[in-house]
Amino acid sequence: MMMDEDMYVLSPNGSLLFEPLAKPLSSMPPKCSDFIKDGVPIGESTGSSWLYIVPWGFNSLLKFINDKFNTLNNLPPIYITENGCDQQNDPMQAPYQACKDHQRVGYFKDHLAFLLKTIKEENMKIESYFAWSFCDNIEWYDGYRSRFGIYYIDFKNDLKQHAKDSSMWFARFLLKKIEQEENTEDNTVA
């Protein structure tokens, strides 16, 4: 980047593998590869075919930005405007079943642990973090088939809202109860 930036805005949900170019050129990014390496997925699959849970990729992205653009210790603030994973919408599933989104809880737990670790280790200015999404919504590619929300929206019953397990976890995290509970249990950052 050759100009002054006021901020960086990121919307990272998943990761891809990259291959180095045969002839490295400083102005060329590496070639995007795939979600699979040596026949093995790089992370746990979600409701979308393009999204795998790769928390270490989130960490790598933040470190890359810091290493590449923080040349004079003046990296502008970073705003993370969306970060989350979806679950496939099963129309036969009752709302109370769909609200048990343990995979999403694990996603947030692992991604936020890496985010906090990177902030501490790299001294990065992360100004905001937004979970994607507050509630189930219409997605550009999948319509209502994918459910990214931490609140379940019952599209068949007057758009009634139901708190998912991930919303409860996130509320406790924001109130700092998660960190205290887990530091007591196994001395880790959550």
N, C-alpha and C positions, 0 to 999 in steps of 0.2 A: 504494500500500500504506500503510495507516494504522497499522500496528502494528510493534513491534520484531521483527526477524527474526534468527534465529541463523545462518542460512545460506540460500543459494539452491542448488537442485538442478536441473540442466538435462540434458535428453536430446535434444540437437539432432542430427538426421541430415541433413535437407534443408531447403529454404527454399520459401516461397511469396511471391508478390507481393501487396502490399496497396494498396488505393485509399483516399485520404482520404475522410472523411465529407463530405456536402454541407454540413451544419451541424456544425462541430467542437464536440464536447462533451468536456470534460476527463476525464470518467469513462468515456467510450466508447472502446474500441480501434478501430483502423482496420478496414475491411472486408477480409476475406480474398478474394483474387482468384484467381490461377491459377498454373500452372507455365509459362505461355506469354505472351509479350508481343509484340504486333505479328506474330503468326504464327511466332515463333521461340522454342524452348524456352529457359528461363533458365539451363540447364546441361546437362551430359551425362546421358543417361538411364542407369538401372541395371537390375537384374533386376526391380524393383518399379515398377509404374505410378505410384506416388505419390512416388517418390524420385528427385530429380535432384541431381547433384553441383554444389553452389553454395558454394564456400569463402568467397567474399566475403559471402554471407548469414550465415555463422557469425560472421564479423568484425562485421557490422552488428548482429547479436543481442547480442553482448557489449558493443559500444559503446552500444547502446540501454539495456541494463541499467545500465551505468555512468552514462550521462547522466541517466536517469530516476530512479534510486534512490540514487545516491551524492551526495545533497544536502549533507551535512555532512562529506564525506570519510570516511565511516564505513560503506562498503559491506561487508556481511558476506562471509565467504569463499564462493566458488562451487565447487561440486562438479559436474563433468561426468561423469554416470554412464553415458552411452553416446554413442558417435559412430562412425558407420561406414556403409558401403554394402554392398549385396548383389550377388550375381551369380545369374543364373537357374540353377537346377539342371537340367543336361542329363543324364538317366539313361543316355544312350549314351556319355557322356564318361568316359574312364578317369581314375582319381584323379590321375595325374601331369599330365594336361591341365588338370584343374580347379584344380590347385595353382598354375598360372601366372595369378595374379590381378593383372595389371599395373594394371588400372583402380583396384583397391582401394589399391594402393601409392600411386598418384597422389592418390587421395582423402586418405589419411592425410598424405602429404607436404604437400599444399596446405593442408589444414585445420590441421595442427600449425604450419605456417609462419605462418598468420594468427593462431593462438592465441598463439604466442610474440611476434609483433609487437604484438598488442593488450595483452598483459601488460606489455611494455616501455613502450609509448606511453601507456597509460591507468593504469599502476601498479595493475592489478587483482590481487586475491588469488585465484588459481585453486589450490585445494587438491588437486584430483585430476583426472585424465583417464583414462577407461576406453574402450578400443577396443571397439566392438560388432562382433562378439562374439569371445570367446576361441575358441570352436569352433562349427561349424555346429550349429544347434539347431532346435527346432520354433518357428515364428513364429505369433503369434496368428491372423493373417489368412491366411497362405500355407502353413501347415504346414511340410513339409520341402521345398517347391518353391524357396524362397529360401535362399541360403547367405550368411550374414553373417560367418561365422567366419574367423579367420586360421589356423585348423586345419581341414582337411577331415576330415569324419567319413564313413566308408564305411558307410552304413546297411545295405548288403547283405552285408557281411563282418565280422561281430562287432564293429561300431563301431570298426574300426581307424582310428587317427588318422594324418594326413599333414600335415606342415608346409607351408603355402602360402608363396609368395614374400612375401606381406605380413607373415607372422610373422617371416621372416628380416629384412625391412626394419625392422620395428618393434623387434626385438631390437637391431639395430645403432643405431637411433635412440636407444633407451634407454641404450645404452652410449656415446652421444655420438659414435659413429664417423661417422654420416651428416653431422652438422653440420661436422665437421672436413674430410671428403672434399669436400663441396659448397662450403664456404667457400674451399677451395683452388682448386676448378675455376672458379667464377664469382662468388665473393664474395657469395653470397646465404645467407639463413637457411633451413634446411630443417626 
